[in-house]
Amino acid sequence: MSMEHRLKKRCQLSLDVTVRGHDGLSLHDRICNVSPDGMFIQLAWRAVPASNVVEIEIPPYGNLHGWVVHVGDNGIGVMFRSINSREERFLGRLLSGRFAA
């Protein structure tokens, strides 16, 4: 049994996502889980290095921004940067399961 080290609970999700890097890279896959601080995104291949800043688009719901803090065989862990009030409302909807715009 693995021990949870996060301070805030993760919400399991499975939503289509587009991850965009500042270098023009655009990858499509799925979110596996999200917390108030970040999310894990399943990616078929590891093309986003750690420390890169990314935009996370979850169509048609909205966008979030963060930086890659973990790169693994299954995907990337992204920690959210300071989020504005619109992003905070969107994140609240993700965490509660309310996806209506």
CNS distance restraints for C-alpha pairs under 8 A (distance, minus, plus):
assign (resid   8 and name CA) (resid  35 and name CA) 6.54 0.50 0.50
assign (resid   8 and name CA) (resid  36 and name CA) 7.00 0.50 0.50
assign (resid   8 and name CA) (resid  37 and name CA) 7.71 0.50 0.50
assign (resid   9 and name CA) (resid  35 and name CA) 6.11 0.50 0.50
assign (resid  10 and name CA) (resid  33 and name CA) 6.06 0.50 0.50
assign (resid  10 and name CA) (resid  34 and name CA) 5.32 0.50 0.50
assign (resid  10 and name CA) (resid  35 and name CA) 4.50 0.50 0.50
assign (resid  10 and name CA) (resid  36 and name CA) 7.93 0.50 0.50
assign (resid  11 and name CA) (resid  33 and name CA) 5.36 0.50 0.50
assign (resid  11 and name CA) (resid  34 and name CA) 5.25 0.50 0.50
assign (resid  11 and name CA) (resid  35 and name CA) 6.09 0.50 0.50
assign (resid  11 and name CA) (resid  95 and name CA) 6.19 0.50 0.50
assign (resid  12 and name CA) (resid  32 and name CA) 6.02 0.50 0.50
assign (resid  12 and name CA) (resid  33 and name CA) 4.30 0.50 0.50
assign (resid  12 and name CA) (resid  34 and name CA) 6.63 0.50 0.50
assign (resid  13 and name CA) (resid  31 and name CA) 6.23 0.50 0.50
assign (resid  13 and name CA) (resid  32 and name CA) 5.19 0.50 0.50
assign (resid  13 and name CA) (resid  33 and name CA) 5.01 0.50 0.50
assign (resid  13 and name CA) (resid  34 and name CA) 7.08 0.50 0.50
assign (resid  14 and name CA) (resid  30 and name CA) 6.05 0.50 0.50
assign (resid  14 and name CA) (resid  31 and name CA) 5.35 0.50 0.50
assign (resid  14 and name CA) (resid  32 and name CA) 5.36 0.50 0.50
assign (resid  14 and name CA) (resid  33 and name CA) 7.36 0.50 0.50
assign (resid  15 and name CA) (resid  30 and name CA) 5.31 0.50 0.50
assign (resid  15 and name CA) (resid  31 and name CA) 5.33 0.50 0.50
assign (resid  15 and name CA) (resid  32 and name CA) 7.58 0.50 0.50
assign (resid  15 and name CA) (resid  58 and name CA) 7.39 0.50 0.50
assign (resid  16 and name CA) (resid  28 and name CA) 7.30 0.50 0.50
assign (resid  16 and name CA) (resid  29 and name CA) 5.79 0.50 0.50
assign (resid  16 and name CA) (resid  30 and name CA) 4.54 0.50 0.50
assign (resid  16 and name CA) (resid  31 and name CA) 6.55 0.50 0.50
assign (resid  16 and name CA) (resid  58 and name CA) 6.42 0.50 0.50
assign (resid  16 and name CA) (resid  59 and name CA) 7.51 0.50 0.50
assign (resid  17 and name CA) (resid  28 and name CA) 5.76 0.50 0.50
assign (resid  17 and name CA) (resid  29 and name CA) 5.53 0.50 0.50
assign (resid  17 and name CA) (resid  30 and name CA) 5.30 0.50 0.50
assign (resid  17 and name CA) (resid  31 and name CA) 6.46 0.50 0.50
assign (resid  17 and name CA) (resid  56 and name CA) 6.75 0.50 0.50
assign (resid  17 and name CA) (resid  57 and name CA) 5.68 0.50 0.50
assign (resid  17 and name CA) (resid  58 and name CA) 4.79 0.50 0.50
assign (resid  17 and name CA) (resid  59 and name CA) 7.02 0.50 0.50
assign (resid  18 and name CA) (resid  26 and name CA) 6.63 0.50 0.50
assign (resid  18 and name CA) (resid  27 and name CA) 5.54 0.50 0.50
assign (resid  18 and name CA) (resid  28 and name CA) 4.50 0.50 0.50
assign (resid  18 and name CA) (resid  29 and name CA) 6.58 0.50 0.50
assign (resid  18 and name CA) (resid  56 and name CA) 5.88 0.50 0.50
assign (resid  18 and name CA) (resid  57 and name CA) 5.08 0.50 0.50
assign (resid  18 and name CA) (resid  58 and name CA) 6.56 0.50 0.50
assign (resid  19 and name CA) (resid  25 and name CA) 7.94 0.50 0.50
assign (resid  19 and name CA) (resid  26 and name CA) 5.65 0.50 0.50
assign (resid  19 and name CA) (resid  27 and name CA) 5.16 0.50 0.50
assign (resid  19 and name CA) (resid  28 and name CA) 6.41 0.50 0.50
assign (resid  19 and name CA) (resid  54 and name CA) 6.46 0.50 0.50
assign (resid  19 and name CA) (resid  55 and name CA) 5.82 0.50 0.50
assign (resid  19 and name CA) (resid  56 and name CA) 4.80 0.50 0.50
assign (resid  19 and name CA) (resid  57 and name CA) 6.41 0.50 0.50
assign (resid  20 and name CA) (resid  24 and name CA) 6.65 0.50 0.50
assign (resid  20 and name CA) (resid  25 and name CA) 5.58 0.50 0.50
assign (resid  20 and name CA) (resid  26 and name CA) 4.53 0.50 0.50
assign (resid  20 and name CA) (resid  27 and name CA) 6.56 0.50 0.50
assign (resid  20 and name CA) (resid  54 and name CA) 5.49 0.50 0.50
assign (resid  20 and name CA) (resid  55 and name CA) 5.11 0.50 0.50
assign (resid  20 and name CA) (resid  56 and name CA) 6.50 0.50 0.50
assign (resid  20 and name CA) (resid  57 and name CA) 7.90 0.50 0.50
assign (resid  21 and name CA) (resid  25 and name CA) 5.14 0.50 0.50
assign (resid  21 and name CA) (resid  26 and name CA) 6.62 0.50 0.50
assign (resid  21 and name CA) (resid  48 and name CA) 7.66 0.50 0.50
assign (resid  21 and name CA) (resid  52 and name CA) 7.24 0.50 0.50
assign (resid  21 and name CA) (resid  53 and name CA) 6.42 0.50 0.50
assign (resid  21 and name CA) (resid  54 and name CA) 4.70 0.50 0.50
assign (resid  21 and name CA) (resid  55 and name CA) 6.50 0.50 0.50
assign (resid  22 and name CA) (resid  53 and name CA) 6.96 0.50 0.50
assign (resid  22 and name CA) (resid  54 and name CA) 6.76 0.50 0.50
assign (resid  27 and name CA) (resid  43 and name CA) 7.75 0.50 0.50
assign (resid  28 and name CA) (resid  43 and name CA) 7.53 0.50 0.50
assign (resid  29 and name CA) (resid  41 and name CA) 7.37 0.50 0.50
assign (resid  29 and name CA) (resid  42 and name CA) 6.17 0.50 0.50
assign (resid  29 and name CA) (resid  43 and name CA) 5.67 0.50 0.50
assign (resid  29 and name CA) (resid  44 and name CA) 7.37 0.50 0.50
assign (resid  30 and name CA) (resid  41 and name CA) 5.82 0.50 0.50
assign (resid  30 and name CA) (resid  42 and name CA) 5.40 0.50 0.50
assign (resid  30 and name CA) (resid  43 and name CA) 7.22 0.50 0.50
assign (resid  31 and name CA) (resid  39 and name CA) 7.19 0.50 0.50
assign (resid  31 and name CA) (resid  40 and name CA) 6.09 0.50 0.50
assign (resid  31 and name CA) (resid  41 and name CA) 4.39 0.50 0.50
assign (resid  31 and name CA) (resid  42 and name CA) 6.02 0.50 0.50
assign (resid  32 and name CA) (resid  39 and name CA) 7.54 0.50 0.50
assign (resid  32 and name CA) (resid  40 and name CA) 5.68 0.50 0.50
assign (resid  32 and name CA) (resid  41 and name CA) 5.71 0.50 0.50
assign (resid  32 and name CA) (resid  42 and name CA) 6.36 0.50 0.50
assign (resid  33 and name CA) (resid  39 and name CA) 5.58 0.50 0.50
assign (resid  33 and name CA) (resid  40 and name CA) 5.52 0.50 0.50
assign (resid  33 and name CA) (resid  41 and name CA) 7.43 0.50 0.50
assign (resid  34 and name CA) (resid  38 and name CA) 5.84 0.50 0.50
assign (resid  34 and name CA) (resid  39 and name CA) 4.13 0.50 0.50
assign (resid  34 and name CA) (resid  40 and name CA) 6.55 0.50 0.50
assign (resid  34 and name CA) (resid  94 and name CA) 7.85 0.50 0.50
assign (resid  34 and name CA) (resid  95 and name CA) 7.06 0.50 0.50
assign (resid  35 and name CA) (resid  39 and name CA) 6.08 0.50 0.50
assign (resid  35 and name CA) (resid  95 and name CA) 7.00 0.50 0.50
assign (resid  36 and name CA) (resid  91 and name CA) 7.12 0.50 0.50
assign (resid  36 and name CA) (resid  92 and name CA) 7.98 0.50 0.50
assign (resid  36 and name CA) (resid  95 and name CA) 7.67 0.50 0.50
assign (resid  37 and name CA) (resid  79 and name CA) 5.81 0.50 0.50
assign (resid  37 and name CA) (resid  80 and name CA) 5.68 0.50 0.50
assign (resid  38 and name CA) (resid  66 and name CA) 7.71 0.50 0.50
assign (resid  38 and name CA) (resid  77 and name CA) 7.27 0.50 0.50
assign (resid  38 and name CA) (resid  78 and name CA) 5.33 0.50 0.50
assign (resid  38 and name CA) (resid  79 and name CA) 4.21 0.50 0.50
assign (resid  38 and name CA) (resid  80 and name CA) 5.09 0.50 0.50
assign (resid  39 and name CA) (resid  77 and name CA) 5.84 0.50 0.50
assign (resid  39 and name CA) (resid  78 and name CA) 5.37 0.50 0.50
assign (resid  39 and name CA) (resid  79 and name CA) 6.73 0.50 0.50
assign (resid  40 and name CA) (resid  75 and name CA) 7.04 0.50 0.50
assign (resid  40 and name CA) (resid  76 and name CA) 5.73 0.50 0.50
assign (resid  40 and name CA) (resid  77 and name CA) 4.44 0.50 0.50
assign (resid  40 and name CA) (resid  78 and name CA) 6.25 0.50 0.50
assign (resid  41 and name CA) (resid  75 and name CA) 5.53 0.50 0.50
assign (resid  41 and name CA) (resid  76 and name CA) 5.39 0.50 0.50
assign (resid  41 and name CA) (resid  77 and name CA) 6.42 0.50 0.50
assign (resid  41 and name CA) (resid  78 and name CA) 7.71 0.50 0.50
assign (resid  42 and name CA) (resid  74 and name CA) 5.61 0.50 0.50
assign (resid  42 and name CA) (resid  75 and name CA) 4.26 0.50 0.50
assign (resid  42 and name CA) (resid  76 and name CA) 6.63 0.50 0.50
assign (resid  43 and name CA) (resid  74 and name CA) 6.18 0.50 0.50
assign (resid  43 and name CA) (resid  75 and name CA) 4.43 0.50 0.50
assign (resid  43 and name CA) (resid  76 and name CA) 7.05 0.50 0.50
assign (resid  44 and name CA) (resid  74 and name CA) 7.02 0.50 0.50
assign (resid  44 and name CA) (resid  75 and name CA) 7.04 0.50 0.50
assign (resid  45 and name CA) (resid  73 and name CA) 7.65 0.50 0.50
assign (resid  45 and name CA) (resid  74 and name CA) 7.83 0.50 0.50
assign (resid  45 and name CA) (resid  75 and name CA) 7.25 0.50 0.50
assign (resid  46 and name CA) (resid  71 and name CA) 7.06 0.50 0.50
assign (resid  46 and name CA) (resid  72 and name CA) 7.46 0.50 0.50
assign (resid  46 and name CA) (resid  73 and name CA) 7.16 0.50 0.50
assign (resid  46 and name CA) (resid  75 and name CA) 6.66 0.50 0.50
assign (resid  46 and name CA) (resid  76 and name CA) 7.81 0.50 0.50
assign (resid  48 and name CA) (resid  52 and name CA) 6.92 0.50 0.50
assign (resid  48 and name CA) (resid  68 and name CA) 7.61 0.50 0.50
assign (resid  48 and name CA) (resid  71 and name CA) 7.70 0.50 0.50
assign (resid  48 and name CA) (resid  76 and name CA) 7.76 0.50 0.50
assign (resid  49 and name CA) (resid  68 and name CA) 7.09 0.50 0.50
assign (resid  49 and name CA) (resid  71 and name CA) 6.89 0.50 0.50
assign (resid  50 and name CA) (resid  67 and name CA) 7.70 0.50 0.50
assign (resid  50 and name CA) (resid  68 and name CA) 4.89 0.50 0.50
assign (resid  50 and name CA) (resid  69 and name CA) 5.44 0.50 0.50
assign (resid  50 and name CA) (resid  70 and name CA) 5.97 0.50 0.50
assign (resid  50 and name CA) (resid  71 and name CA) 6.14 0.50 0.50
assign (resid  51 and name CA) (resid  67 and name CA) 5.77 0.50 0.50
assign (resid  51 and name CA) (resid  68 and name CA) 5.05 0.50 0.50
assign (resid  51 and name CA) (resid  69 and name CA) 5.92 0.50 0.50
assign (resid  52 and name CA) (resid  67 and name CA) 5.42 0.50 0.50
assign (resid  52 and name CA) (resid  68 and name CA) 5.46 0.50 0.50
assign (resid  53 and name CA) (resid  65 and name CA) 7.42 0.50 0.50
assign (resid  53 and name CA) (resid  66 and name CA) 5.72 0.50 0.50
assign (resid  53 and name CA) (resid  67 and name CA) 4.17 0.50 0.50
assign (resid  53 and name CA) (resid  68 and name CA) 6.43 0.50 0.50
assign (resid  54 and name CA) (resid  65 and name CA) 5.87 0.50 0.50
assign (resid  54 and name CA) (resid  66 and name CA) 5.57 0.50 0.50
assign (resid  54 and name CA) (resid  67 and name CA) 5.73 0.50 0.50
assign (resid  54 and name CA) (resid  68 and name CA) 7.24 0.50 0.50
assign (resid  55 and name CA) (resid  63 and name CA) 6.81 0.50 0.50
assign (resid  55 and name CA) (resid  64 and name CA) 5.92 0.50 0.50
assign (resid  55 and name CA) (resid  65 and name CA) 4.58 0.50 0.50
assign (resid  55 and name CA) (resid  66 and name CA) 6.62 0.50 0.50
assign (resid  56 and name CA) (resid  63 and name CA) 5.43 0.50 0.50
assign (resid  56 and name CA) (resid  64 and name CA) 5.12 0.50 0.50
assign (resid  56 and name CA) (resid  65 and name CA) 5.95 0.50 0.50
assign (resid  56 and name CA) (resid  66 and name CA) 7.79 0.50 0.50
assign (resid  57 and name CA) (resid  62 and name CA) 6.01 0.50 0.50
assign (resid  57 and name CA) (resid  63 and name CA) 4.41 0.50 0.50
assign (resid  57 and name CA) (resid  64 and name CA) 6.63 0.50 0.50
assign (resid  58 and name CA) (resid  62 and name CA) 5.47 0.50 0.50
assign (resid  58 and name CA) (resid  63 and name CA) 6.05 0.50 0.50
assign (resid  61 and name CA) (resid  90 and name CA) 7.61 0.50 0.50
assign (resid  61 and name CA) (resid  99 and name CA) 6.69 0.50 0.50
assign (resid  61 and name CA) (resid 100 and name CA) 7.45 0.50 0.50
assign (resid  61 and name CA) (resid 101 and name CA) 6.24 0.50 0.50
assign (resid  62 and name CA) (resid  87 and name CA) 7.87 0.50 0.50
assign (resid  62 and name CA) (resid  90 and name CA) 6.86 0.50 0.50
assign (resid  63 and name CA) (resid  87 and name CA) 7.20 0.50 0.50
assign (resid  64 and name CA) (resid  80 and name CA) 7.37 0.50 0.50
assign (resid  64 and name CA) (resid  83 and name CA) 7.72 0.50 0.50
assign (resid  64 and name CA) (resid  87 and name CA) 6.25 0.50 0.50
assign (resid  65 and name CA) (resid  80 and name CA) 5.88 0.50 0.50
assign (resid  65 and name CA) (resid  81 and name CA) 6.06 0.50 0.50
assign (resid  65 and name CA) (resid  83 and name CA) 7.63 0.50 0.50
assign (resid  66 and name CA) (resid  78 and name CA) 5.89 0.50 0.50
assign (resid  66 and name CA) (resid  79 and name CA) 5.28 0.50 0.50
assign (resid  66 and name CA) (resid  80 and name CA) 4.00 0.50 0.50
assign (resid  66 and name CA) (resid  81 and name CA) 4.69 0.50 0.50
assign (resid  67 and name CA) (resid  78 and name CA) 5.40 0.50 0.50
assign (resid  67 and name CA) (resid  79 and name CA) 5.55 0.50 0.50
assign (resid  67 and name CA) (resid  80 and name CA) 6.55 0.50 0.50
assign (resid  67 and name CA) (resid  81 and name CA) 6.93 0.50 0.50
assign (resid  68 and name CA) (resid  76 and name CA) 6.58 0.50 0.50
assign (resid  68 and name CA) (resid  77 and name CA) 5.83 0.50 0.50
assign (resid  68 and name CA) (resid  78 and name CA) 4.49 0.50 0.50
assign (resid  68 and name CA) (resid  79 and name CA) 6.47 0.50 0.50
assign (resid  69 and name CA) (resid  76 and name CA) 7.55 0.50 0.50
assign (resid  69 and name CA) (resid  77 and name CA) 5.65 0.50 0.50
assign (resid  69 and name CA) (resid  78 and name CA) 5.64 0.50 0.50
assign (resid  69 and name CA) (resid  79 and name CA) 6.40 0.50 0.50
assign (resid  70 and name CA) (resid  76 and name CA) 5.47 0.50 0.50
assign (resid  70 and name CA) (resid  77 and name CA) 4.70 0.50 0.50
assign (resid  70 and name CA) (resid  78 and name CA) 7.02 0.50 0.50
assign (resid  71 and name CA) (resid  75 and name CA) 6.15 0.50 0.50
assign (resid  71 and name CA) (resid  76 and name CA) 4.59 0.50 0.50
assign (resid  71 and name CA) (resid  77 and name CA) 6.46 0.50 0.50
assign (resid  72 and name CA) (resid  76 and name CA) 6.09 0.50 0.50
assign (resid  83 and name CA) (resid  87 and name CA) 5.72 0.50 0.50
assign (resid  83 and name CA) (resid  88 and name CA) 6.14 0.50 0.50
assign (resid  84 and name CA) (resid  88 and name CA) 6.09 0.50 0.50
assign (resid  85 and name CA) (resid  89 and name CA) 6.22 0.50 0.50
assign (resid  86 and name CA) (resid  90 and name CA) 6.29 0.50 0.50
assign (resid  87 and name CA) (resid  91 and name CA) 5.98 0.50 0.50
assign (resid  88 and name CA) (resid  92 and name CA) 6.11 0.50 0.50
assign (resid  89 and name CA) (resid  93 and name CA) 6.35 0.50 0.50
assign (resid  90 and name CA) (resid  94 and name CA) 6.35 0.50 0.50
assign (resid  91 and name CA) (resid  95 and name CA) 6.19 0.50 0.50
assign (resid  92 and name CA) (resid  96 and name CA) 6.15 0.50 0.50
assign (resid  93 and name CA) (resid  97 and name CA) 5.82 0.50 0.50
assign (resid  93 and name CA) (resid  98 and name CA) 4.66 0.50 0.50
assign (resid  93 and name CA) (resid  99 and name CA) 5.71 0.50 0.50
assign (resid  93 and name CA) (resid 100 and name CA) 7.99 0.50 0.50
assign (resid  94 and name CA) (resid  98 and name CA) 6.24 0.50 0.50
assign (resid  94 and name CA) (resid  99 and name CA) 6.37 0.50 0.50
